[in-house]
Amino acid sequence: MASPLPSRKQSVSLASDGARVSRIRRDPPPPAPEIVIAERNERDARMVAIGIIVFALALVVIGIAVMSWVGWTPRDYRFEV
């Protein structure tokens, strides 16, 4: 059998003298932003209002498109006051 090749590296002593402390300095994590419940409720209310308005506008656009496809226009009716 072949004998292991000699290494030029020095051997490391793995015998622990105690707990080793990491010497890498790290910044502490940034504090989490505080979310106020009032701000969250206002944001939710705004998003609901925007969603309802966008949905209503989409229905109006679809209605106008269907009416123009069918051939109906407001000019078909004459209003007399």
Buried (B, 14 or more C-beta within 10 A) or exposed (E): EEEEEEEEEEEEEEEEEEEEEEEEEEEEEEEEEEEEEEEEEEEEEEEEEEEEEEEEEEEEEEEEEEEEEEEEEEEEEEEEE
